[in-house]
Amino acid sequence: MSSPDGNPRLVYTVEEAAQVLGISRGLAYEQARRFLASEGRSGIPTVRIGKRYVVPIEALRRFLDGVDSKGTAA
């Protein structure tokens, strides 16, 4: 996916991250809030900008790389 100026996007919306992960929108928002509340110890990597939540694509990739064969995040 590219941004309107043709450059690669740096973030997903929470809804887009939910689609990528194959989870519901509600669960994605729950995990985004969990990430922020736990100061990054659990949940989907998320940044809050004003009232908006965004998921950095590279952070999401690193998060998924850290998931072990049992499906547990490291």
All heavy atoms as TSV, in Angstrom:
chain	resi	resn	atom	element	x	y	z
A	1	MET	N	N	0.837	-1.177	0.000
A	1	MET	CA	C	0.000	0.000	0.000
A	1	MET	C	C	0.885	1.245	0.000
A	1	MET	O	O	1.888	1.280	0.681
A	1	MET	CB	C	-0.852	-0.004	1.261
A	1	MET	CG	C	-2.325	0.008	1.000
A	1	MET	SD	S	-3.270	0.081	2.521
A	1	MET	CE	C	-3.805	-1.601	2.632
A	2	SER	N	N	0.486	2.227	-0.736
A	2	SER	CA	C	1.224	3.483	-0.788
A	2	SER	C	C	0.362	4.616	-0.282
A	2	SER	O	O	-0.861	4.540	-0.283
A	2	SER	CB	C	1.657	3.792	-2.221
A	2	SER	OG	O	2.557	2.828	-2.688
A	3	SER	N	N	1.029	5.687	0.122
A	3	SER	CA	C	0.324	6.890	0.535
A	3	SER	C	C	-0.093	7.661	-0.716
A	3	SER	O	O	0.346	7.339	-1.825
A	3	SER	CB	C	1.236	7.734	1.428
A	3	SER	OG	O	2.354	8.166	0.686
A	4	PRO	N	N	-0.924	8.693	-0.570
A	4	PRO	CA	C	-1.365	9.468	-1.743
A	4	PRO	C	C	-0.209	10.054	-2.560
A	4	PRO	O	O	-0.344	10.236	-3.759
A	4	PRO	CB	C	-2.229	10.571	-1.135
A	4	PRO	CG	C	-2.720	9.992	0.146
A	4	PRO	CD	C	-1.592	9.120	0.638
A	5	ASP	N	N	0.936	10.316	-1.928
A	5	ASP	CA	C	2.069	10.879	-2.667
A	5	ASP	C	C	2.942	9.803	-3.315
A	5	ASP	O	O	3.970	10.097	-3.897
A	5	ASP	CB	C	2.905	11.793	-1.773
A	5	ASP	CG	C	3.567	11.070	-0.613
A	5	ASP	OD1	O	3.451	9.827	-0.524
A	5	ASP	OD2	O	4.202	11.745	0.213
A	6	GLY	N	N	2.515	8.533	-3.220
A	6	GLY	CA	C	3.238	7.444	-3.869
A	6	GLY	C	C	4.287	6.772	-3.009
A	6	GLY	O	O	4.849	5.758	-3.406
A	7	ASN	N	N	4.588	7.334	-1.852
A	7	ASN	CA	C	5.564	6.724	-0.948
A	7	ASN	C	C	4.925	5.590	-0.163
A	7	ASN	O	O	3.716	5.607	0.068
A	7	ASN	CB	C	6.126	7.773	0.018
A	7	ASN	CG	C	6.981	8.794	-0.693
A	7	ASN	OD1	O	7.767	8.449	-1.559
A	7	ASN	ND2	N	6.801	10.058	-0.361
A	8	PRO	N	N	5.721	4.621	0.251
A	8	PRO	CA	C	5.158	3.536	1.066
A	8	PRO	C	C	4.559	4.091	2.358
A	8	PRO	O	O	5.093	5.025	2.949
A	8	PRO	CB	C	6.365	2.653	1.380
A	8	PRO	CG	C	7.426	3.050	0.417
A	8	PRO	CD	C	7.142	4.467	0.040
A	9	ARG	N	N	3.439	3.503	2.756
A	9	ARG	CA	C	2.804	3.926	4.016
A	9	ARG	C	C	3.616	3.425	5.189
A	9	ARG	O	O	4.232	2.364	5.135
A	9	ARG	CB	C	1.395	3.360	4.097
A	9	ARG	CG	C	0.476	4.047	3.106
A	9	ARG	CD	C	-0.928	3.601	3.213
A	9	ARG	NE	N	-1.421	3.705	4.579
A	9	ARG	CZ	C	-2.530	3.111	4.991
A	9	ARG	NH1	N	-3.233	2.363	4.183
A	9	ARG	NH2	N	-2.932	3.253	6.229
A	10	LEU	N	N	3.589	4.176	6.260
A	10	LEU	CA	C	4.305	3.813	7.475
A	10	LEU	C	C	3.392	3.212	8.527
A	10	LEU	O	O	3.862	2.530	9.434
A	10	LEU	CB	C	5.011	5.041	8.059
A	10	LEU	CG	C	6.050	5.691	7.138
A	10	LEU	CD1	C	6.594	6.958	7.794
A	10	LEU	CD2	C	7.165	4.722	6.820
A	11	VAL	N	N	2.091	3.482	8.416
A	11	VAL	CA	C	1.143	3.011	9.430
A	11	VAL	C	C	-0.106	2.440	8.790
A	11	VAL	O	O	-0.454	2.759	7.657
A	11	VAL	CB	C	0.734	4.146	10.411
A	11	VAL	CG1	C	1.925	4.661	11.191
A	11	VAL	CG2	C	0.016	5.273	9.691
A	12	TYR	N	N	-0.763	1.559	9.562
A	12	TYR	CA	C	-2.101	1.072	9.241
A	12	TYR	C	C	-3.074	1.744	10.192
A	12	TYR	O	O	-2.703	2.095	11.317
A	12	TYR	CB	C	-2.232	-0.428	9.510
A	12	TYR	CG	C	-1.522	-1.350	8.566
A	12	TYR	CD1	C	-0.755	-2.398	9.069
A	12	TYR	CD2	C	-1.644	-1.240	7.191
A	12	TYR	CE1	C	-0.133	-3.301	8.226
A	12	TYR	CE2	C	-1.008	-2.134	6.339
A	12	TYR	CZ	C	-0.261	-3.157	6.863
A	12	TYR	OH	O	0.355	-4.046	6.029
A	13	THR	N	N	-4.308	1.862	9.772
A	13	THR	CA	C	-5.362	2.168	10.734
A	13	THR	C	C	-5.569	0.894	11.548
A	13	THR	O	O	-5.125	-0.197	11.153
A	13	THR	CB	C	-6.682	2.543	10.030
A	13	THR	OG1	O	-7.155	1.396	9.313
A	13	THR	CG2	C	-6.517	3.742	9.107
A	14	VAL	N	N	-6.248	0.995	12.672
A	14	VAL	CA	C	-6.521	-0.197	13.474
A	14	VAL	C	C	-7.384	-1.166	12.667
A	14	VAL	O	O	-7.174	-2.387	12.721
A	14	VAL	CB	C	-7.169	0.177	14.822
A	14	VAL	CG1	C	-7.585	-1.059	15.595
A	14	VAL	CG2	C	-6.205	1.020	15.655
A	15	GLU	N	N	-8.309	-0.637	11.889
A	15	GLU	CA	C	-9.161	-1.491	11.057
A	15	GLU	C	C	-8.336	-2.257	10.028
A	15	GLU	O	O	-8.568	-3.443	9.789
A	15	GLU	CB	C	-10.244	-0.664	10.354
A	15	GLU	CG	C	-11.291	-0.097	11.281
A	15	GLU	CD	C	-10.917	1.278	11.861
A	15	GLU	OE1	O	-9.769	1.750	11.656
A	15	GLU	OE2	O	-11.769	1.873	12.513
A	16	GLU	N	N	-7.363	-1.586	9.408
A	16	GLU	CA	C	-6.494	-2.260	8.435
A	16	GLU	C	C	-5.645	-3.324	9.107
A	16	GLU	O	O	-5.465	-4.421	8.572
A	16	GLU	CB	C	-5.604	-1.245	7.719
A	16	GLU	CG	C	-6.351	-0.347	6.764
A	16	GLU	CD	C	-5.524	0.820	6.266
A	16	GLU	OE1	O	-4.585	1.257	6.963
A	16	GLU	OE2	O	-5.836	1.304	5.161
A	17	ALA	N	N	-5.123	-3.020	10.290
A	17	ALA	CA	C	-4.333	-4.008	11.037
A	17	ALA	C	C	-5.197	-5.217	11.386
A	17	ALA	O	O	-4.734	-6.358	11.308
A	17	ALA	CB	C	-3.748	-3.379	12.296
A	18	ALA	N	N	-6.450	-4.981	11.739
A	18	ALA	CA	C	-7.363	-6.085	12.041
A	18	ALA	C	C	-7.515	-6.989	10.832
A	18	ALA	O	O	-7.479	-8.223	10.959
A	18	ALA	CB	C	-8.723	-5.549	12.480
A	19	GLN	N	N	-7.664	-6.401	9.650
A	19	GLN	CA	C	-7.792	-7.198	8.428
A	19	GLN	C	C	-6.531	-8.014	8.169
A	19	GLN	O	O	-6.607	-9.194	7.834
A	19	GLN	CB	C	-8.078	-6.303	7.225
A	19	GLN	CG	C	-9.469	-5.731	7.219
A	19	GLN	CD	C	-9.707	-4.843	6.013
A	19	GLN	OE1	O	-8.792	-4.199	5.503
A	19	GLN	NE2	N	-10.941	-4.811	5.554
A	20	VAL	N	N	-5.371	-7.385	8.328
A	20	VAL	CA	C	-4.099	-8.072	8.114
A	20	VAL	C	C	-3.963	-9.252	9.081
A	20	VAL	O	O	-3.505	-10.331	8.701
A	20	VAL	CB	C	-2.912	-7.091	8.284
A	20	VAL	CG1	C	-1.584	-7.817	8.371
A	20	VAL	CG2	C	-2.902	-6.073	7.149
A	21	LEU	N	N	-4.377	-9.039	10.322
A	21	LEU	CA	C	-4.243	-10.069	11.353
A	21	LEU	C	C	-5.378	-11.089	11.332
A	21	LEU	O	O	-5.297	-12.124	11.991
A	21	LEU	CB	C	-4.174	-9.409	12.739
A	21	LEU	CG	C	-2.951	-8.533	12.978
A	21	LEU	CD1	C	-3.115	-7.747	14.268
A	21	LEU	CD2	C	-1.683	-9.380	13.010
A	22	GLY	N	N	-6.440	-10.775	10.613
A	22	GLY	CA	C	-7.583	-11.686	10.553
A	22	GLY	C	C	-8.387	-11.719	11.839
A	22	GLY	O	O	-8.911	-12.763	12.227
A	23	ILE	N	N	-8.480	-10.552	12.495
A	23	ILE	CA	C	-9.256	-10.446	13.730
A	23	ILE	C	C	-10.325	-9.380	13.566
A	23	ILE	O	O	-10.293	-8.608	12.604
A	23	ILE	CB	C	-8.359	-10.129	14.957
A	23	ILE	CG1	C	-7.642	-8.783	14.787
A	23	ILE	CG2	C	-7.344	-11.259	15.188
A	23	ILE	CD1	C	-6.838	-8.342	16.004
A	24	SER	N	N	-11.254	-9.327	14.502
A	24	SER	CA	C	-12.325	-8.342	14.404
A	24	SER	C	C	-11.808	-6.937	14.728
A	24	SER	O	O	-10.788	-6.768	15.403
A	24	SER	CB	C	-13.459	-8.691	15.368
A	24	SER	OG	O	-13.061	-8.461	16.706
A	25	ARG	N	N	-12.554	-5.965	14.258
A	25	ARG	CA	C	-12.240	-4.560	14.542
A	25	ARG	C	C	-12.238	-4.313	16.047
A	25	ARG	O	O	-11.356	-3.648	16.583
A	25	ARG	CB	C	-13.275	-3.682	13.834
A	25	ARG	CG	C	-13.159	-2.218	14.088
A	25	ARG	CD	C	-14.319	-1.480	13.363
A	25	ARG	NE	N	-14.271	-0.077	13.599
A	25	ARG	CZ	C	-14.824	0.532	14.658
A	25	ARG	NH1	N	-15.452	-0.168	15.577
A	25	ARG	NH2	N	-14.742	1.837	14.785
A	26	GLY	N	N	-13.243	-4.861	16.729
A	26	GLY	CA	C	-13.353	-4.669	18.176
A	26	GLY	C	C	-12.163	-5.243	18.930
A	26	GLY	O	O	-11.634	-4.609	19.847
A	27	LEU	N	N	-11.736	-6.446	18.544
A	27	LEU	CA	C	-10.581	-7.057	19.197
A	27	LEU	C	C	-9.320	-6.254	18.912
A	27	LEU	O	O	-8.480	-6.068	19.799
A	27	LEU	CB	C	-10.405	-8.508	18.737
A	27	LEU	CG	C	-9.214	-9.252	19.332
A	27	LEU	CD1	C	-9.269	-9.280	20.860
A	27	LEU	CD2	C	-9.148	-10.664	18.768
A	28	ALA	N	N	-9.193	-5.747	17.690
A	28	ALA	CA	C	-8.018	-4.942	17.352
A	28	ALA	C	C	-7.955	-3.682	18.218
A	28	ALA	O	O	-6.888	-3.333	18.736
A	28	ALA	CB	C	-8.033	-4.579	15.871
A	29	TYR	N	N	-9.083	-3.002	18.387
A	29	TYR	CA	C	-9.088	-1.808	19.249
A	29	TYR	C	C	-8.801	-2.180	20.701
A	29	TYR	O	O	-8.088	-1.455	21.403
A	29	TYR	CB	C	-10.409	-1.046	19.128
A	29	TYR	CG	C	-10.391	-0.049	18.010
A	29	TYR	CD1	C	-11.017	-0.317	16.801
A	29	TYR	CD2	C	-9.719	1.170	18.142
A	29	TYR	CE1	C	-10.991	0.600	15.762
A	29	TYR	CE2	C	-9.684	2.087	17.107
A	29	TYR	CZ	C	-10.318	1.795	15.924
A	29	TYR	OH	O	-10.275	2.705	14.894
A	30	GLU	N	N	-9.340	-3.294	21.155
A	30	GLU	CA	C	-9.066	-3.745	22.525
A	30	GLU	C	C	-7.571	-3.979	22.717
A	30	GLU	O	O	-6.991	-3.548	23.716
A	30	GLU	CB	C	-9.835	-5.038	22.781
A	30	GLU	CG	C	-9.582	-5.655	24.136
A	30	GLU	CD	C	-10.275	-7.000	24.271
A	30	GLU	OE1	O	-11.463	-7.100	23.889
A	30	GLU	OE2	O	-9.622	-7.939	24.747
A	31	GLN	N	N	-6.937	-4.621	21.747
A	31	GLN	CA	C	-5.509	-4.897	21.839
A	31	GLN	C	C	-4.666	-3.629	21.679
A	31	GLN	O	O	-3.598	-3.517	22.281
A	31	GLN	CB	C	-5.113	-5.953	20.805
A	31	GLN	CG	C	-5.680	-7.324	21.099
A	31	GLN	CD	C	-5.201	-7.847	22.437
A	31	GLN	OE1	O	-4.014	-7.843	22.737
A	31	GLN	NE2	N	-6.138	-8.290	23.263
A	32	ALA	N	N	-5.133	-2.678	20.899
A	32	ALA	CA	C	-4.436	-1.395	20.763
A	32	ALA	C	C	-4.459	-0.648	22.096
A	32	ALA	O	O	-3.436	-0.120	22.552
A	32	ALA	CB	C	-5.082	-0.557	19.665
A	33	ARG	N	N	-5.627	-0.629	22.738
A	33	ARG	CA	C	-5.727	0.034	24.054
A	33	ARG	C	C	-4.887	-0.694	25.094
A	33	ARG	O	O	-4.243	-0.063	25.941
A	33	ARG	CB	C	-7.188	0.118	24.489
A	33	ARG	CG	C	-7.993	1.143	23.707
A	33	ARG	CD	C	-9.385	1.362	24.276
A	33	ARG	NE	N	-10.226	0.177	24.183
A	33	ARG	CZ	C	-10.996	-0.129	23.145
A	33	ARG	NH1	N	-11.040	0.672	22.102
A	33	ARG	NH2	N	-11.727	-1.223	23.145
A	34	ARG	N	N	-4.864	-2.029	25.023
A	34	ARG	CA	C	-4.048	-2.811	25.950
A	34	ARG	C	C	-2.570	-2.464	25.798
A	34	ARG	O	O	-1.849	-2.340	26.784
A	34	ARG	CB	C	-4.264	-4.302	25.729
A	34	ARG	CG	C	-3.379	-5.159	26.626
A	34	ARG	CD	C	-3.674	-6.612	26.483
A	34	ARG	NE	N	-4.950	-6.857	27.138
A	34	ARG	CZ	C	-5.622	-7.993	27.055
A	34	ARG	NH1	N	-5.163	-8.983	26.343
A	34	ARG	NH2	N	-6.757	-8.127	27.674
A	35	PHE	N	N	-2.109	-2.318	24.551
A	35	PHE	CA	C	-0.714	-1.970	24.294
A	35	PHE	C	C	-0.360	-0.647	24.962
A	35	PHE	O	O	0.667	-0.530	25.631
A	35	PHE	CB	C	-0.463	-1.880	22.785
A	35	PHE	CG	C	0.966	-1.567	22.430
A	35	PHE	CD1	C	1.904	-2.578	22.347
A	35	PHE	CD2	C	1.365	-0.266	22.175
A	35	PHE	CE1	C	3.230	-2.295	22.023
A	35	PHE	CE2	C	2.671	0.031	21.855
A	35	PHE	CZ	C	3.612	-0.991	21.778
A	36	LEU	N	N	-1.215	0.347	24.791
A	36	LEU	CA	C	-0.943	1.658	25.376
A	36	LEU	C	C	-1.021	1.619	26.895
A	36	LEU	O	O	-0.177	2.206	27.580
A	36	LEU	CB	C	-1.907	2.692	24.805
A	36	LEU	CG	C	-1.747	2.942	23.299
A	36	LEU	CD1	C	-2.879	3.814	22.791
A	36	LEU	CD2	C	-0.393	3.548	22.984
A	37	ALA	N	N	-1.995	0.916	27.447
A	37	ALA	CA	C	-2.159	0.840	28.902
A	37	ALA	C	C	-1.014	0.069	29.559
A	37	ALA	O	O	-0.629	0.377	30.684
A	37	ALA	CB	C	-3.500	0.190	29.246
A	38	SER	N	N	-0.461	-0.923	28.856
A	38	SER	CA	C	0.606	-1.743	29.431
A	38	SER	C	C	1.991	-1.191	29.106
A	38	SER	O	O	2.990	-1.843	29.391
A	38	SER	CB	C	0.506	-3.188	28.920
A	38	SER	OG	O	0.886	-3.260	27.557
A	39	GLU	N	N	2.023	-0.020	28.512
A	39	GLU	CA	C	3.280	0.610	28.091
A	39	GLU	C	C	4.083	-0.316	27.186
A	39	GLU	O	O	5.297	-0.444	27.303
A	39	GLU	CB	C	4.091	1.063	29.302
A	39	GLU	CG	C	3.361	2.126	30.114
A	39	GLU	CD	C	4.118	2.603	31.329
A	39	GLU	OE1	O	5.148	1.999	31.688
A	39	GLU	OE2	O	3.665	3.593	31.918
A	40	GLY	N	N	3.356	-0.993	26.281
A	40	GLY	CA	C	4.009	-1.814	25.271
A	40	GLY	C	C	4.318	-3.244	25.653
A	40	GLY	O	O	4.943	-3.960	24.880
A	41	ARG	N	N	3.858	-3.683	26.818
A	41	ARG	CA	C	4.167	-5.050	27.238
A	41	ARG	C	C	3.251	-6.093	26.603
A	41	ARG	O	O	3.612	-7.259	26.517
A	41	ARG	CB	C	4.138	-5.160	28.762
A	41	ARG	CG	C	5.315	-4.444	29.430
A	41	ARG	CD	C	5.352	-4.671	30.915
A	41	ARG	NE	N	4.204	-4.117	31.611
A	41	ARG	CZ	C	4.060	-2.841	31.961
A	41	ARG	NH1	N	5.000	-1.983	31.688
A	41	ARG	NH2	N	2.987	-2.428	32.592
A	42	SER	N	N	2.053	-5.705	26.190
A	42	SER	CA	C	1.138	-6.642	25.530
A	42	SER	C	C	0.219	-5.882	24.595
A	42	SER	O	O	0.069	-4.669	24.712
A	42	SER	CB	C	0.332	-7.432	26.565
A	42	SER	OG	O	-0.535	-6.581	27.284
A	43	GLY	N	N	-0.370	-6.608	23.667
A	43	GLY	CA	C	-1.276	-5.996	22.710
A	43	GLY	C	C	-0.609	-5.713	21.380
A	43	GLY	O	O	0.536	-6.081	21.147
A	44	ILE	N	N	-1.355	-5.078	20.493
A	44	ILE	CA	C	-0.873	-4.735	19.155
A	44	ILE	C	C	-0.108	-3.412	19.231
A	44	ILE	O	O	-0.628	-2.432	19.762
A	44	ILE	CB	C	-2.059	-4.572	18.179
A	44	ILE	CG1	C	-2.821	-5.885	18.034
A	44	ILE	CG2	C	-1.578	-4.077	16.823
A	44	ILE	CD1	C	-4.121	-5.741	17.264
A	45	PRO	N	N	1.116	-3.357	18.676
A	45	PRO	CA	C	1.880	-2.105	18.704
A	45	PRO	C	C	1.060	-0.951	18.123
A	45	PRO	O	O	0.590	-1.032	16.993
A	45	PRO	CB	C	3.100	-2.406	17.829
A	45	PRO	CG	C	3.210	-3.890	17.826
A	45	PRO	CD	C	1.812	-4.413	17.943
A	46	THR	N	N	0.886	0.084	18.928
A	46	THR	CA	C	-0.012	1.184	18.567
A	46	THR	C	C	0.561	2.506	19.027
A	46	THR	O	O	1.216	2.583	20.058
A	46	THR	CB	C	-1.385	0.979	19.252
A	46	THR	OG1	O	-1.886	-0.305	18.889
A	46	THR	CG2	C	-2.382	2.041	18.854
A	47	VAL	N	N	0.280	3.539	18.248
A	47	VAL	CA	C	0.632	4.906	18.608
A	47	VAL	C	C	-0.670	5.697	18.608
A	47	VAL	O	O	-1.498	5.547	17.716
A	47	VAL	CB	C	1.615	5.522	17.583
A	47	VAL	CG1	C	1.885	6.978	17.886
A	47	VAL	CG2	C	2.901	4.721	17.537
A	48	ARG	N	N	-0.837	6.532	19.612
A	48	ARG	CA	C	-2.022	7.386	19.660
A	48	ARG	C	C	-1.616	8.793	19.232
A	48	ARG	O	O	-0.682	9.382	19.782
A	48	ARG	CB	C	-2.615	7.409	21.062
A	48	ARG	CG	C	-3.911	8.174	21.098
A	48	ARG	CD	C	-4.631	7.975	22.385
A	48	ARG	NE	N	-5.868	8.760	22.330
A	48	ARG	CZ	C	-6.714	8.849	23.304
A	48	ARG	NH1	N	-6.489	8.204	24.427
A	48	ARG	NH2	N	-7.795	9.580	23.171
A	49	ILE	N	N	-2.328	9.318	18.249
A	49	ILE	CA	C	-2.096	10.681	17.772
A	49	ILE	C	C	-3.418	11.408	17.941
A	49	ILE	O	O	-4.365	11.174	17.184
A	49	ILE	CB	C	-1.635	10.693	16.303
A	49	ILE	CG1	C	-0.357	9.866	16.140
A	49	ILE	CG2	C	-1.441	12.127	15.817
A	49	ILE	CD1	C	0.066	9.657	14.710
A	50	GLY	N	N	-3.490	12.238	18.953
A	50	GLY	CA	C	-4.763	12.875	19.283
A	50	GLY	C	C	-5.747	11.803	19.703
A	50	GLY	O	O	-5.469	11.004	20.577
A	51	LYS	N	N	-6.892	11.758	19.029
A	51	LYS	CA	C	-7.898	10.739	19.333
A	51	LYS	C	C	-7.738	9.498	18.457
A	51	LYS	O	O	-8.467	8.536	18.613
A	51	LYS	CB	C	-9.301	11.315	19.116
A	51	LYS	CG	C	-9.655	12.400	20.088
A	51	LYS	CD	C	-11.059	12.899	19.826
A	51	LYS	CE	C	-11.415	13.995	20.811
A	51	LYS	NZ	N	-12.790	14.461	20.593
A	52	ARG	N	N	-6.792	9.548	17.557
A	52	ARG	CA	C	-6.633	8.475	16.573
A	52	ARG	C	C	-5.558	7.480	16.995
A	52	ARG	O	O	-4.516	7.852	17.526
A	52	ARG	CB	C	-6.242	9.100	15.241
A	52	ARG	CG	C	-6.227	8.144	14.125
A	52	ARG	CD	C	-6.128	8.866	12.806
A	52	ARG	NE	N	-6.025	7.831	11.780
A	52	ARG	CZ	C	-5.384	7.973	10.660
A	52	ARG	NH1	N	-4.802	9.110	10.384
A	52	ARG	NH2	N	-5.328	6.982	9.803
A	53	TYR	N	N	-5.828	6.202	16.736
A	53	TYR	CA	C	-4.855	5.138	16.953
A	53	TYR	C	C	-4.318	4.696	15.593
A	53	TYR	O	O	-5.092	4.504	14.657
A	53	TYR	CB	C	-5.508	3.915	17.606
A	53	TYR	CG	C	-6.013	4.126	19.003
A	53	TYR	CD1	C	-7.333	4.466	19.237
A	53	TYR	CD2	C	-5.180	3.957	20.088
A	53	TYR	CE1	C	-7.819	4.638	20.513
A	53	TYR	CE2	C	-5.651	4.121	21.379
A	53	TYR	CZ	C	-6.958	4.459	21.588
A	53	TYR	OH	O	-7.432	4.632	22.861
A	54	VAL	N	N	-3.002	4.517	15.487
A	54	VAL	CA	C	-2.406	3.968	14.270
A	54	VAL	C	C	-1.427	2.865	14.669
A	54	VAL	O	O	-0.891	2.858	15.776
A	54	VAL	CB	C	-1.688	5.039	13.416
A	54	VAL	CG1	C	-2.685	6.040	12.855
A	54	VAL	CG2	C	-0.598	5.741	14.189
A	55	VAL	N	N	-1.231	1.938	13.750
A	55	VAL	CA	C	-0.360	0.792	13.988
A	55	VAL	C	C	0.831	0.905	13.038
A	55	VAL	O	O	0.663	0.753	11.815
A	55	VAL	CB	C	-1.114	-0.530	13.751
A	55	VAL	CG1	C	-0.198	-1.717	13.970
A	55	VAL	CG2	C	-2.344	-0.612	14.654
A	56	PRO	N	N	2.036	1.182	13.565
A	56	PRO	CA	C	3.208	1.256	12.695
A	56	PRO	C	C	3.459	-0.097	12.026
A	56	PRO	O	O	3.521	-1.131	12.701
A	56	PRO	CB	C	4.351	1.624	13.652
A	56	PRO	CG	C	3.656	2.272	14.826
A	56	PRO	CD	C	2.358	1.546	14.946
A	57	ILE	N	N	3.585	-0.094	10.723
A	57	ILE	CA	C	3.709	-1.335	9.966
A	57	ILE	C	C	4.958	-2.111	10.381
A	57	ILE	O	O	4.905	-3.328	10.586
A	57	ILE	CB	C	3.678	-1.046	8.455
A	57	ILE	CG1	C	2.284	-0.512	8.074
A	57	ILE	CG2	C	4.035	-2.280	7.639
A	57	ILE	CD1	C	2.182	0.039	6.665
A	58	GLU	N	N	6.086	-1.441	10.518
A	58	GLU	CA	C	7.322	-2.145	10.907
A	58	GLU	C	C	7.217	-2.721	12.317
A	58	GLU	O	O	7.697	-3.821	12.573
A	58	GLU	CB	C	8.539	-1.225	10.793
A	58	GLU	CG	C	8.983	-1.010	9.366
A	58	GLU	CD	C	9.335	-2.310	8.634
A	58	GLU	OE1	O	9.999	-3.178	9.224
A	58	GLU	OE2	O	8.921	-2.445	7.475
A	59	ALA	N	N	6.584	-2.005	13.228
A	59	ALA	CA	C	6.407	-2.521	14.596
A	59	ALA	C	C	5.506	-3.755	14.583
A	59	ALA	O	O	5.748	-4.724	15.326
A	59	ALA	CB	C	5.831	-1.448	15.508
A	60	LEU	N	N	4.480	-3.740	13.741
A	60	LEU	CA	C	3.601	-4.897	13.631
A	60	LEU	C	C	4.369	-6.089	13.069
A	60	LEU	O	O	4.236	-7.213	13.557
A	60	LEU	CB	C	2.394	-4.566	12.753
A	60	LEU	CG	C	1.355	-5.667	12.605
A	60	LEU	CD1	C	0.767	-6.059	13.961
A	60	LEU	CD2	C	0.250	-5.232	11.665
A	61	ARG	N	N	5.217	-5.854	12.086
A	61	ARG	CA	C	6.046	-6.946	11.534
A	61	ARG	C	C	6.983	-7.517	12.594
A	61	ARG	O	O	7.126	-8.737	12.711
A	61	ARG	CB	C	6.845	-6.449	10.337
A	61	ARG	CG	C	6.004	-6.248	9.117
A	61	ARG	CD	C	6.863	-5.901	7.909
A	61	ARG	NE	N	5.973	-5.715	6.771
A	61	ARG	CZ	C	6.069	-4.731	5.906
A	61	ARG	NH1	N	7.033	-3.833	6.020
A	61	ARG	NH2	N	5.235	-4.630	4.907
A	62	ARG	N	N	7.634	-6.648	13.370
A	62	ARG	CA	C	8.522	-7.128	14.443
A	62	ARG	C	C	7.750	-7.909	15.488
A	62	ARG	O	O	8.207	-8.943	15.977
A	62	ARG	CB	C	9.261	-5.954	15.091
A	62	ARG	CG	C	10.378	-5.399	14.230
A	62	ARG	CD	C	11.274	-4.439	15.004
A	62	ARG	NE	N	10.527	-3.347	15.614
A	62	ARG	CZ	C	10.241	-2.191	15.017
A	62	ARG	NH1	N	10.636	-1.963	13.774
A	62	ARG	NH2	N	9.575	-1.256	15.651
A	63	PHE	N	N	6.543	-7.428	15.818
A	63	PHE	CA	C	5.682	-8.121	16.768
A	63	PHE	C	C	5.377	-9.528	16.267
A	63	PHE	O	O	5.509	-10.509	16.989
A	63	PHE	CB	C	4.393	-7.319	16.961
A	63	PHE	CG	C	3.306	-8.043	17.691
A	63	PHE	CD1	C	3.361	-8.203	19.066
A	63	PHE	CD2	C	2.220	-8.562	17.001
A	63	PHE	CE1	C	2.350	-8.871	19.743
A	63	PHE	CE2	C	1.209	-9.216	17.669
A	63	PHE	CZ	C	1.275	-9.377	19.050
A	64	LEU	N	N	5.003	-9.639	15.001
A	64	LEU	CA	C	4.664	-10.948	14.437
A	64	LEU	C	C	5.889	-11.846	14.323
A	64	LEU	O	O	5.787	-13.059	14.481
A	64	LEU	CB	C	3.981	-10.782	13.087
A	64	LEU	CG	C	2.599	-10.128	13.148
A	64	LEU	CD1	C	2.078	-9.862	11.757
A	64	LEU	CD2	C	1.636	-10.979	13.953
A	65	ASP	N	N	7.045	-11.261	14.073
A	65	ASP	CA	C	8.285	-12.046	14.032
A	65	ASP	C	C	8.605	-12.647	15.400
A	65	ASP	O	O	9.252	-13.679	15.487
A	65	ASP	CB	C	9.470	-11.188	13.581
A	65	ASP	CG	C	9.451	-10.894	12.088
A	65	ASP	OD1	O	8.719	-11.592	11.354
A	65	ASP	OD2	O	10.156	-9.956	11.671
A	66	GLY	N	N	8.126	-11.989	16.463
A	66	GLY	CA	C	8.391	-12.455	17.820
A	66	GLY	C	C	7.406	-13.488	18.329
A	66	GLY	O	O	7.523	-13.975	19.449
A	67	VAL	N	N	6.430	-13.869	17.508
A	67	VAL	CA	C	5.444	-14.866	17.919
A	67	VAL	C	C	6.072	-16.243	17.733
A	67	VAL	O	O	6.573	-16.567	16.662
A	67	VAL	CB	C	4.146	-14.732	17.080
A	67	VAL	CG1	C	3.181	-15.859	17.406
A	67	VAL	CG2	C	3.502	-13.387	17.338
A	68	ASP	N	N	6.023	-17.052	18.786
A	68	ASP	CA	C	6.628	-18.382	18.713
A	68	ASP	C	C	5.701	-19.394	18.045
A	68	ASP	O	O	4.583	-19.070	17.640
A	68	ASP	CB	C	7.071	-18.869	20.095
A	68	ASP	CG	C	5.921	-19.081	21.065
A	68	ASP	OD1	O	4.773	-19.268	20.627
A	68	ASP	OD2	O	6.188	-19.083	22.272
A	69	SER	N	N	6.155	-20.626	17.920
A	69	SER	CA	C	5.396	-21.660	17.199
A	69	SER	C	C	4.087	-22.002	17.886
A	69	SER	O	O	3.178	-22.571	17.270
A	69	SER	CB	C	6.238	-22.921	17.049
A	69	SER	OG	O	6.574	-23.449	18.319
A	70	LYS	N	N	3.924	-21.658	19.161
A	70	LYS	CA	C	2.675	-21.893	19.881
A	70	LYS	C	C	1.701	-20.734	19.710
A	70	LYS	O	O	0.606	-20.763	20.229
A	70	LYS	CB	C	2.954	-22.109	21.370
A	70	LYS	CG	C	3.763	-23.355	21.650
A	70	LYS	CD	C	4.058	-23.479	23.116
A	70	LYS	CE	C	4.972	-24.654	23.366
A	70	LYS	NZ	N	5.400	-24.731	24.759
A	71	GLY	N	N	2.145	-19.687	18.995
A	71	GLY	CA	C	1.277	-18.537	18.772
A	71	GLY	C	C	1.321	-17.520	19.895
A	71	GLY	O	O	0.476	-16.644	19.987
A	72	THR	N	N	2.348	-17.626	20.736
A	72	THR	CA	C	2.485	-16.715	21.876
A	72	THR	C	C	3.510	-15.646	21.555
A	72	THR	O	O	4.615	-15.969	21.123
A	72	THR	CB	C	2.928	-17.491	23.131
A	72	THR	OG1	O	2.019	-18.568	23.350
A	72	THR	CG2	C	2.972	-16.586	24.350
A	73	ALA	N	N	3.135	-14.397	21.779
A	73	ALA	CA	C	4.084	-13.297	21.548
A	73	ALA	C	C	5.175	-13.354	22.593
A	73	ALA	O	O	4.942	-13.626	23.759
A	73	ALA	CB	C	3.370	-11.963	21.589
A	74	ALA	N	N	6.400	-13.104	22.148
A	74	ALA	CA	C	7.555	-13.133	23.054
A	74	ALA	C	C	7.555	-11.933	23.962
A	74	ALA	O	O	6.996	-10.939	23.735
A	74	ALA	CB	C	8.830	-13.183	22.238
